[in-house]
Amino acid sequence: MEQKRANLQVKRRVPNKKEPIAKRKLGEILVETGLLTKDELMEALQSQRESGKRLGQILVDKNLISEEEMAFALAMQLKIPYVDLSNHEIPQSVIDTIPEEVSRKFICIPVSLRNNVLDVAMADPLDLNIVKDLQFITGYNVQPAISTATQIIEYLQEHYHPEKTISEVADEIGTEDIMEFLPEREEQEEEDRFEEMKDSPFVKMVDLVIKNAIKKGASDVHIEAQENQVRVRNRIDGVLQDSIKLPKWTQPIIISRIKVLGGMDIAEKRLPQDGRIKVRSKNISVDLRVSTLPTYYGEKAVIRILNKEATFLSIGDLGFSPKNLDLVKGFIKQPQGLVLITGPTGSGKTSTLYGCLKGVMSDEVNIVTVEDPVEYELPGINQVQINEKVGLTFPFVLRSILRQDPNVIMIGEIRDMETAEIALQASMTGHLVLATLHTNDAPSAITRLVDIGLAPYLISSSLIGIIAQRLVRKVCPECKEEYTPNPELLGRLGLDKRNLPFKFYKGAGCSRCNNLGFKGRTIIEEVMAVGRQIRDLIQSGATTDKLRDAAMATGMTTLGQSGLQLIESGITTIDEVLKAVQEKDELTSICPHCGKGVSLDFKDCPYCKKPLLLTCENCGRITQPEWVVCPYCRRDLKDSA
């Protein structure tokens, strides 16, 4: 360990005599930073009155907060240094200033001595009596810093009794989760500028924020500048959740640290910037995509967490129903053709794309992807990242790819007519093309391609199938309980509280799901196979409604029906499905068999289980309620009804 690591590279703060530190109670600080709720504080204070233990120790024992989080919160709020003793070597002359028994009694340790000022790392820097006692014992002016009780005790044990801790230290090295941040490009000048900050609490705070987000399974971290504070939120299972609140003055330092890690220009604060960071530890390896945006109260940073191990799943792990899973597997087994995956941002299209690629990956297949940007680095696949600044656009790359002898081409997104034309041409010349498109449902994708400017005959001859999907949260299995939804929600589905077709479930909230009632996500899907009948309709210029009716008549499960199946199985709730499924102007239709109101997105009536779409029993074609005779097979419809 180097001698310079013993120096505290942070600004000193002299407490204002008018506002002594003692007035800032530990519980108030933790509630103010968002690490503790008022109810949790009251519960801990009650336990303190009953047991007589220190409040911080009670909070840690109850797993309401970690030692490290508590120390960081105090360091941020009190503007005092946080000392990571695992990265410090304390000179013998300094550690001898406080006797071992005194350090163990007060849970403190001296870390540096300069100009008659002794920096002392303490587990509880709010205790002014300890500061006064230490000043009397040492004869120096004591400047409090903060560290965790565990680190202080371990350091004292290692220093005074090293023979007892050698094996313990070896065991810790084997289990410690050390994270290494690797910027995409080296910015040596900027790294040198922040060399003096490497032991700063702000560096540790950024590392802790990212580490905790990864552990919680978050997909994004939002660091938002507000008027009087900095708010940190994690997006878990598609929903933003508050993580911690920091003082306003920490915002520029934290953003600068993130920019350094992402290889961005820390001096540029007027324009948005993008960067990328690799994070590597013993157990995980993730990529972080960083974006900054200047807002009214300062720069905001969003960190997208791209975990290859957690996201690069096979098709069977994504949540498709058995019927739709067979259809999708059939799509990607085709030697050529176009497969479209549609849905809004955040609907899991990228995961489905990579799942399809995993299904076709082999040593005999040449796979090339065109993405903007490349989110996951996949071994065995040739990935190209779009760079429009130098002319590396989707059409330009696709034309070059066709000369690279590909078997499978994956297009991140079809955005314009030129990209769509090349994709269709490639799908008709011996290539399997997988691409995404932003539409509300599967039949709308065909209309969108026509609106872009593609000829219907090209679409009908190249399109294999379309997958529309949404993500919904799953009810936590640990706290799952039966309940009756309110009449308003039931009414939006066309259901009556007095005559429910099945049981409904929700999560009551528990420690496993952070009292949210949800744990994990799954998909609701709409898989449309393009068969002969659909191809004829595409060539004839059929509307989206006619295409949807034809697809449903041939067995397509709509998004609404897929969501209803998950509700009936107790996997998700009505709220989740209604948020995911596109709402229409008229939410319900009348079942032609039992006369009850049913959502337009449902294929079968949940009351009488009969199909809502009228078809001829003889030829299976779609019919209208006012028809007396089927115009296709001439069968009398009234008699068959």
C-alpha positions in Angstrom: 0.0 0.0 0.0 1.4 3.4 -1.0 1.9 6.1 1.6 -0.1 8.7 -0.4 -3.2 6.6 0.1 -3.2 7.7 3.8 -3.9 11.3 2.8 -7.5 12.6 2.8 -8.1 14.1 -0.6 -11.2 16.1 0.4 -11.9 19.6 1.7 -12.1 20.1 5.4 -15.2 21.5 6.9 -15.1 23.5 10.2 -18.5 23.2 11.9 -20.3 26.5 12.3 -20.5 27.4 16.0 -24.0 28.7 15.6 -25.1 25.4 14.1 -23.3 22.6 15.9 -23.2 19.2 14.4 -25.0 17.8 17.5 -28.2 19.5 16.4 -28.3 17.2 13.3 -29.7 13.9 14.7 -28.8 10.7 12.9 -32.4 9.7 12.3 -33.4 13.1 10.8 -30.4 12.9 8.4 -31.3 9.4 7.2 -35.0 10.3 6.7 -34.0 13.5 4.9 -31.7 11.7 2.5 -34.4 9.1 1.7 -32.5 6.1 3.1 -35.1 5.7 5.9 -38.8 6.3 6.2 -40.4 8.0 9.2 -42.2 4.8 10.2 -38.9 2.9 10.1 -37.3 5.6 12.2 -40.0 5.5 14.8 -39.8 1.7 15.0 -36.0 1.9 15.5 -36.3 4.6 18.2 -38.8 2.4 20.1 -36.3 -0.4 19.9 -33.6 2.0 21.1 -35.6 3.0 24.2 -36.2 -0.7 25.0 -32.7 -2.0 24.4 -30.5 1.1 25.1 -28.4 0.4 22.0 -27.1 3.0 19.6 -29.6 4.0 16.9 -27.2 3.3 14.1 -26.5 -0.2 15.4 -30.2 -0.9 15.6 -30.8 0.2 12.0 -28.0 -2.0 10.8 -29.2 -5.0 12.9 -32.7 -4.7 11.4 -31.3 -4.5 7.9 -33.0 -1.2 7.3 -29.8 0.3 6.1 -26.2 -0.8 5.5 -23.2 0.5 7.4 -21.8 1.9 4.1 -25.0 3.7 3.2 -25.3 5.2 6.6 -21.7 6.4 6.4 -22.2 7.9 3.0 -25.4 9.7 4.0 -23.6 11.3 6.9 -20.6 12.3 4.8 -22.8 13.9 2.2 -25.1 15.7 4.7 -22.3 16.9 7.1 -19.8 17.7 4.4 -17.1 15.7 6.2 -14.7 13.2 4.7 -15.6 9.5 4.2 -12.5 7.3 4.8 -12.3 3.9 3.2 -9.9 2.2 5.5 -9.4 -0.6 3.0 -7.6 1.9 0.8 -5.5 3.7 3.5 -2.2 3.0 5.2 -2.0 4.9 8.5 1.6 5.8 9.6 2.7 4.3 12.9 3.3 7.7 14.5 -0.4 8.7 13.7 -2.1 5.5 14.9 -0.1 5.7 18.2 -1.7 9.1 19.1 -4.8 7.3 20.4 -4.3 4.2 22.6 -5.8 0.9 21.3 -8.3 0.6 24.2 -9.6 4.1 23.6 -10.0 3.5 19.8 -12.0 0.3 20.5 -14.1 2.0 23.2 -15.1 5.0 21.0 -14.9 2.9 17.7 -12.6 5.4 16.1 -9.1 5.5 14.5 -6.7 8.4 13.7 -5.9 8.6 10.0 -3.6 11.6 9.5 -1.9 14.4 11.5 -1.0 17.8 10.0 -0.4 21.2 11.6 -1.6 20.1 15.0 -4.9 18.8 13.5 -5.7 15.1 14.0 -8.1 13.6 11.5 -10.1 10.8 13.2 -12.4 8.4 11.4 -15.3 7.7 13.6 -18.4 5.4 13.4 -20.5 8.2 15.0 -19.1 11.7 14.2 -22.2 13.3 15.8 -21.1 12.5 19.3 -19.4 15.7 20.4 -18.4 14.1 23.8 -16.1 11.7 21.9 -14.5 14.6 20.1 -13.9 16.5 23.3 -12.5 13.4 25.1 -10.1 12.7 22.2 -8.9 16.3 22.2 -8.1 15.9 25.9 -6.4 12.6 25.5 -4.3 13.5 22.4 -3.7 17.2 22.9 -4.5 17.9 19.3 -7.5 19.6 17.6 -9.6 16.7 16.4 -11.2 16.9 13.0 -14.0 14.2 12.7 -14.2 12.0 9.6 -16.5 9.0 9.1 -16.0 5.3 8.4 -17.9 2.2 9.2 -17.6 0.4 12.5 -16.7 -2.8 10.8 -13.8 -1.3 8.9 -12.5 0.5 12.0 -12.6 -2.7 14.1 -11.0 -4.8 11.4 -8.2 -2.2 10.8 -7.5 -2.1 14.6 -7.5 -5.9 14.8 -5.1 -6.2 11.7 -2.8 -3.5 13.1 -2.5 -4.6 16.7 -3.0 -8.4 16.2 -2.0 -9.2 12.6 -1.2 -12.9 13.3 -4.9 -13.4 14.1 -6.3 -11.9 10.9 -4.1 -13.2 8.1 -6.5 -16.1 7.3 -9.5 -13.8 7.7 -8.1 -11.3 5.2 -7.4 -14.1 2.7 -11.0 -15.3 3.0 -12.3 -11.8 2.5 -10.3 -11.4 -0.7 -12.0 -14.5 -2.0 -15.5 -13.2 -1.3 -15.2 -9.4 -1.8 -17.2 -8.1 -4.8 -14.7 -5.6 -6.2 -16.0 -3.6 -9.2 -13.6 -2.3 -11.8 -14.8 0.6 -14.1 -13.2 0.6 -17.6 -14.0 3.7 -19.7 -14.6 3.0 -23.4 -11.8 5.4 -24.3 -8.9 6.8 -22.2 -9.0 10.4 -21.3 -5.6 10.6 -19.5 -5.7 14.4 -18.9 -9.1 14.2 -17.3 -8.1 11.1 -15.2 -5.1 13.1 -13.9 -7.4 16.0 -13.0 -9.4 13.7 -10.8 -6.5 11.7 -9.4 -6.7 13.7 -6.2 -10.4 12.8 -5.8 -9.9 9.1 -5.9 -10.5 8.7 -2.2 -13.4 11.3 -2.2 -16.8 10.3 -0.9 -18.2 11.4 -4.3 -16.2 8.8 -6.1 -17.4 6.2 -3.6 -21.0 7.4 -3.8 -21.1 7.0 -7.6 -19.7 3.5 -7.4 -22.2 2.6 -4.6 -25.1 4.0 -6.6 -24.2 1.9 -9.7 -23.4 -1.2 -7.6 -26.7 -1.1 -5.7 -28.6 -0.6 -9.0 -27.0 -3.7 -10.5 -27.7 -5.8 -7.4 -31.4 -4.7 -7.4 -31.7 -5.7 -11.1 -32.4 -2.1 -12.3 -32.3 -1.4 -16.0 -31.6 2.3 -15.6 -30.3 4.8 -13.0 -31.6 8.4 -13.2 -29.5 11.1 -11.4 -31.7 14.2 -11.6 -30.8 17.8 -10.6 -33.7 19.5 -8.8 -34.1 22.9 -7.1 -32.9 21.9 -3.6 -31.6 18.4 -4.0 -30.3 15.6 -6.3 -32.7 12.7 -6.7 -31.4 9.2 -7.6 -34.0 6.8 -9.0 -33.7 3.2 -10.3 -36.0 1.7 -12.9 -36.8 -1.8 -11.7 -39.3 -3.9 -13.7 -40.1 -0.9 -15.8 -41.1 1.4 -12.9 -38.9 4.2 -11.4 -38.3 3.9 -7.7 -36.6 6.4 -5.4 -33.2 5.3 -4.3 -31.6 8.2 -2.4 -31.6 12.0 -2.2 -28.4 14.0 -2.0 -27.6 17.7 -1.2 -27.8 20.0 -4.2 -24.1 21.0 -4.0 -23.0 17.4 -4.8 -24.6 17.4 -8.3 -21.8 18.9 -10.4 -19.1 16.7 -8.8 -21.1 13.5 -9.2 -21.9 14.3 -12.9 -18.2 15.1 -13.5 -17.3 11.7 -12.0 -19.8 9.9 -14.3 -18.4 11.8 -17.3 -14.9 10.8 -16.5 -15.9 7.1 -16.3 -17.8 7.4 -19.6 -15.0 9.1 -21.4 -17.0 12.3 -22.0 -15.9 16.0 -21.9 -16.4 17.2 -18.3 -16.0 20.9 -19.5 -19.0 20.7 -21.8 -22.1 21.3 -19.8 -24.3 23.0 -22.4 -24.9 20.1 -24.8 -26.1 16.5 -24.3 -23.3 13.8 -24.3 -23.2 10.0 -24.6 -20.6 7.6 -23.2 -20.1 4.0 -22.4 -18.5 2.2 -19.4 -17.5 -1.4 -18.8 -18.0 -2.7 -15.3 -16.3 -5.8 -14.3 -16.1 -7.7 -11.0 -15.7 -11.3 -9.9 -19.3 -12.2 -10.4 -20.7 -9.9 -13.1 -19.7 -8.1 -16.3 -22.0 -5.4 -17.5 -21.9 -2.5 -19.9 -23.2 0.9 -18.9 -24.5 3.3 -21.5 -24.4 6.9 -20.1 -26.3 9.9 -21.3 -26.2 13.4 -19.9 -28.8 16.2 -20.6 -28.6 19.9 -19.5 -31.8 20.7 -17.6 -33.0 23.9 -15.9 -31.5 23.0 -12.5 -28.3 21.4 -13.9 -27.2 18.4 -15.8 -29.1 15.1 -15.6 -27.5 11.7 -16.1 -29.1 8.5 -17.1 -27.2 5.2 -16.9 -28.5 2.3 -18.8 -27.4 -1.0 -17.3 -26.8 -3.7 -20.0 -26.3 -7.0 -18.3 -25.5 -9.7 -20.9 -25.9 -12.6 -18.4 -29.3 -11.5 -17.4 -30.7 -10.4 -20.7 -29.3 -12.6 -23.5 -32.0 -15.3 -23.0 -33.3 -18.0 -25.3 -36.8 -17.6 -26.8 -38.2 -20.2 -24.4 -37.2 -18.0 -21.4 -39.0 -14.9 -22.6 -42.5 -15.8 -21.6 -44.2 -16.8 -24.9 -47.2 -19.1 -24.6 -46.5 -22.6 -25.9 -48.6 -22.0 -29.1 -46.9 -18.7 -29.9 -43.5 -20.1 -29.0 -43.9 -22.8 -31.7 -44.9 -20.1 -34.2 -41.8 -18.0 -33.5 -39.5 -21.0 -33.6 -41.1 -21.8 -37.0 -40.4 -18.2 -38.2 -36.6 -18.4 -37.5 -36.2 -21.8 -39.0 -37.1 -20.4 -42.4 -34.2 -20.1 -44.8 -35.3 -16.7 -46.0 -37.9 -14.1 -45.3 -38.7 -11.1 -43.1 -39.7 -11.4 -39.4 -40.9 -8.2 -37.7 -40.9 -7.5 -33.9 -43.1 -4.5 -33.0 -44.0 -2.6 -29.9 -43.2 0.7 -28.2 -39.9 1.6 -26.5 -39.3 -0.6 -23.4 -41.5 -3.5 -24.6 -38.6 -6.0 -24.7 -38.0 -6.0 -28.5 -34.3 -6.2 -28.2 -34.4 -9.2 -25.9 -36.7 -11.0 -28.3 -34.3 -10.1 -31.2 -31.3 -11.5 -29.3 -33.4 -14.5 -28.3 -34.1 -15.2 -32.0 -30.4 -14.8 -32.8 -29.5 -17.3 -30.1 -32.0 -19.7 -31.7 -30.3 -19.6 -35.1 -26.7 -19.2 -33.9 -24.3 -21.9 -35.0 -20.9 -22.4 -36.6 -22.5 -22.9 -40.0 -24.4 -19.6 -40.0 -23.0 -16.1 -40.7 -25.0 -13.6 -38.6 -24.6 -9.8 -39.1 -26.4 -7.2 -37.1 -26.9 -3.4 -37.8 -27.7 -1.6 -34.6 -27.9 2.0 -33.2 -26.2 1.6 -30.8 -24.9 -1.9 -30.2 -26.4 -2.7 -26.8 -24.9 -6.1 -26.1 -21.7 -7.5 -27.4 -22.5 -11.1 -28.5 -19.7 -13.6 -29.2 -19.9 -15.3 -32.6 -22.0 -12.5 -34.2 -20.7 -9.7 -36.4 -22.2 -6.5 -35.0 -22.1 -3.1 -36.8 -22.9 0.1 -35.0 -24.5 3.0 -36.9 -22.5 6.3 -37.1 -24.4 8.8 -39.1 -21.8 11.5 -38.5 -19.4 9.7 -40.9 -22.2 8.5 -43.2 -22.5 5.0 -41.7 -26.3 4.8 -42.0 -28.6 1.8 -42.0 -29.0 1.8 -45.9 -25.3 2.2 -46.4 -24.3 -0.6 -44.0 -27.1 -2.9 -45.3 -25.8 -2.6 -48.9 -22.3 -3.5 -47.7 -23.6 -6.4 -45.6 -25.2 -8.1 -48.7 -21.7 -8.5 -50.1 -20.5 -10.2 -46.8 -22.3 -13.5 -47.6 -24.7 -13.4 -44.6 -27.2 -16.0 -43.7 -29.1 -14.0 -41.1 -29.3 -10.2 -40.9 -30.6 -8.3 -37.9 -31.7 -4.7 -38.3 -32.1 -2.7 -35.1 -35.0 -0.6 -36.5 -36.6 0.1 -39.8 -36.9 3.9 -39.9 -37.3 4.9 -43.6 -38.2 3.6 -47.0 -34.7 2.9 -48.1 -33.9 0.7 -45.2 -37.2 -1.1 -45.6 -36.6 -1.7 -49.3 -33.2 -3.2 -48.7 -34.6 -5.4 -45.9 -37.3 -6.7 -48.2 -34.9 -7.3 -51.1 -32.5 -9.2 -48.8 -35.3 -11.3 -47.4 -36.3 -12.4 -51.0 -32.7 -13.3 -52.1 -31.9 -16.0 -49.6 -31.5 -14.2 -46.3 -33.4 -14.4 -43.1 -34.0 -10.8 -41.9 -35.0 -9.9 -38.3 -36.1 -6.3 -37.7 -38.1 -4.1 -35.3 -40.8 -1.6 -36.1 -42.7 0.8 -33.9 -46.4 -0.1 -34.2 -49.2 -0.8 -31.7 -50.0 -4.3 -32.8 -49.1 -6.9 -35.4 -51.6 -6.1 -38.2 -50.6 -2.4 -38.0 -47.0 -3.3 -39.0 -48.2 -4.1 -42.6 -50.1 -0.8 -42.9 -46.9 1.0 -41.6 -44.8 -0.6 -44.3 -47.3 0.5 -47.0 -47.3 4.0 -45.5 -43.5 4.1 -45.7 -43.8 3.5 -49.5 -43.4 -0.2 -50.0 -45.4 -2.0 -52.7 -47.9 -4.4 -51.2 -46.8 -7.3 -53.5 -43.2 -7.0 -52.1 -44.5 -7.1 -48.5 -46.8 -10.1 -49.1 -44.0 -12.1 -50.9 -41.3 -11.5 -48.2 -43.1 -11.3 -44.9 -43.1 -14.5 -42.7 -44.5 -13.3 -39.5 -45.0 -10.4 -37.1 -44.5 -10.4 -33.3 -46.2 -7.6 -31.3 -45.4 -7.6 -27.6 -45.6 -5.6 -24.3 -44.0 -6.1 -20.9 -46.1 -6.5 -17.7 -45.0 -7.0 -14.1 -45.6 -10.3 -12.4 -47.4 -10.7 -9.1 -44.9 -11.5 -6.4 -45.4 -15.2 -5.6 -44.4 -14.7 -1.9 -47.2 -12.3 -1.0 -49.8 -13.3 -3.7 -53.4 -13.0 -2.4 -56.9 -13.1 -3.9 -58.9 -9.9 -4.2 -61.8 -8.3 -6.1 -60.8 -5.5 -8.4 -62.8 -2.2 -8.2 -65.8 -1.9 -10.5 -64.1 0.8 -12.6 -61.3 -1.6 -13.7 -63.8 -4.4 -14.2 -65.9 -2.1 -16.3 -63.0 -1.2 -18.6 -62.8 -4.9 -19.4 -66.5 -5.3 -19.8 -66.8 -7.5 -16.6 -69.4 -7.4 -13.9 -68.4 -7.6 -10.2 -71.5 -9.8 -9.5 -70.6 -12.4 -12.1 -66.8 -12.8 -12.3 -65.5 -15.5 -14.7 -62.4 -16.3 -12.6 -60.4 -15.3 -9.5 -58.1 -12.3 -9.4 -54.8 -12.0 -7.6 -52.4 -9.2 -6.5 -49.3 -8.9 -4.3 -49.8 -7.6 -0.8 -46.2 -6.5 -0.5 -43.3 -8.2 1.2 -39.5 -7.8 1.8 -38.7 -9.9 -1.3 -40.5 -7.4 -3.7 -39.7 -4.3 -1.6 -43.4 -4.0 -0.7 -44.4 -3.4 -4.3 -46.4 -6.6 -4.8 -44.6 -7.3 -8.1 -41.4 -9.2 -8.8 -40.0 -9.6 -12.3 -41.7 -9.1 -15.7 -43.1 -11.2 -18.5 -44.5 -10.5 -22.0 -47.9 -10.5 -23.5 -47.7 -11.2 -27.2 -49.5 -11.2 -30.4 -48.0 -13.5 -33.0 -49.3 -13.1 -36.6 -48.3 -15.8 -39.1 -48.5 -14.5 -42.7 -50.3 -17.4 -44.5 -52.0 -17.5 -47.9 -55.2 -15.7 -46.8 -53.2 -12.8 -45.2 -51.0 -12.6 -48.3 -54.0 -12.2 -50.5 -55.4 -9.5 -48.3 -52.1 -7.6 -48.3 -51.9 -7.6 -52.1 -55.5 -6.4 -52.3 -54.7 -3.4 -50.0 -56.9 -4.5 -47.1 -57.2 -2.3 -44.1 -55.7 -3.0 -40.7 -59.1 -4.1 -39.3 -59.6 -6.6 -42.1 -56.1 -7.9 -41.6 -56.7 -8.3 -37.8 -60.0 -10.1 -38.4 -58.4 -12.5 -40.8 -55.5 -13.2 -38.4 -57.9 -13.8 -35.5 -60.0 -16.1 -37.7 -56.8 -18.2 -38.4 -56.0 -18.4 -34.7 -54.0 -15.3 -33.8 -54.0 -14.5 -30.0 -54.4 -10.8 -29.5 -52.5 -8.7 -26.9 -55.7 -8.4 -24.9 -56.4 -12.1 -24.9 -52.8 -12.9 -24.0 -53.1 -10.4 -21.1 -56.4 -11.9 -20.0 -54.8 -15.3 -19.9 -52.1 -14.0 -17.6 -54.8 -12.4 -15.3 -56.7 -15.6 -15.2 -53.6 -17.6 -14.3 -52.8 -15.1 -11.5 -49.5 -14.1 -13.1 -50.4 -10.3 -13.4 -53.1 -7.8 -12.6 -55.8 -5.9 -14.5 -53.9 -2.7 -14.0 -50.8 -4.0 -15.6 -52.6 -5.3 -18.7 -54.6 -2.1 -19.1 -51.4 -0.1 -19.0 -49.8 -2.3 -21.6 -52.6 -2.9 -24.1 -53.4 -0.1 -26.4 -56.8 1.4 -25.5 -59.3 2.1 -28.2 -62.1 4.7 -28.5 -64.7 2.1 -27.6 -63.4 -0.3 -25.0 -66.1 -2.9 -25.2 -68.2 -4.8 -27.7 -71.3 -7.0 -27.2 -70.8 -10.8 -27.2 -73.2 -12.1 -30.0 -73.9 -15.3 -27.9 -74.6 -14.1 -24.4 -75.0 -10.4 -25.0 -72.5 -9.2 -22.3 -70.0 -6.4 -22.8 -66.5 -7.6 -23.5 -63.2 -5.8 -24.3 -62.5 -5.4 -27.9 -59.0 -6.9 -27.4 -60.5 -10.3 -26.4 -61.0 -13.0 -28.9 -63.2 -15.2 -26.7 -66.0 -14.1 -24.3 -64.8 -14.7 -20.7 -68.4 -15.5 -19.7 -69.6 -18.0 -22.2 -66.2 -19.0 -23.6 -67.5 -18.7 -27.2 -65.6 -16.8 -29.9 -66.5 -13.1 -30.2 -65.7 -13.1 -33.9 -68.4 -14.7 -36.1 -67.2 -17.3 -38.6 -68.9 -19.7 -40.9 -68.9 -23.2 -39.4 -68.5 -24.7 -42.9 -65.6 -22.8 -44.4 -64.2 -20.9 -41.4 -64.3 -17.5 -43.1 -65.2 -14.3 -41.2 -68.9 -13.3 -41.5 -71.0 -10.4 -40.4 -74.0 -10.6 -38.0 -76.4 -9.3 -40.6 -75.5 -11.9 -43.2 -78.0 -14.7 -43.8 -75.9 -16.8 -46.2 -72.1 -17.2 -46.3 -71.0 -15.5 -49.6 -68.1 -18.0 -49.8 -69.7 -21.4 -49.4 -73.4 -20.5 -49.7 -74.2 -22.1 -46.3 -77.3 -20.8 -44.5 -75.8 -18.9 -41.5 -79.0 -18.4 -39.6 -79.6 -22.2 -39.5 -76.0 -22.9 -38.3 -76.3 -20.2 -35.6 
